[in-house]
Amino acid sequence: MDLEQVYSLYFNDLYHYLYSLSRNHTKTEDLLQETFTKAHIALLTNDIEEIKPWLFKVGYYTFIDHVRKDKRYVMTNEFFEIDLKTPENIALENDAYIELLSYLDKLKPIEKQAILLCDVHDCTNLQAANILNIKLNTLKSHLARGRKRLREMLAEEDN
């Protein structure tokens, strides 16, 4: 499978996954570009059987690398964020996906990742365990705990 096919098939899924991690459209676009650059290099030299989980894993580790890199910079109060209300941002803010992410942010990070990969992005448990570099049974435990906590939060919201 060539890079153009991979890009057209998995761009939206990978974009939503990376956006759920970074919560920033610009950073998501940078992560996507870097992920597909790494994918292009790897696809030239390797034959990858399961592209989607592998691509998500590359995206996840690219995000982790950016988080580590960002920790090196010291931010001061001199910088402030400009609030740009584009039609795309307004549509995304009103979407149920954003609401889901706000609930997922209340979970442990590993539980959030497990739910995002298995329930939102349709990865199998084995694929998600490989992406997160944990054992299958550990993933199942985190998935069950995360789902249970998510149901409890939604029940509290209804009351």
Secondary structure, 3 states (H helix, E strand, C coil): CCHHHHHHHHHHHHHHHHHHHHCCHHHHHHHHHHHHHHHHHHHHHCCCCCHHHHHHHHHHHHHHHHHHHHHCCCCCCCCCCCCCCCHHHHHHHCCHHHHHHHHHCCCCHHHHHHHHHHHHCCCCHHHHHHHHCCCHHHHHHHHHHHHHHHHHHHHHHHC
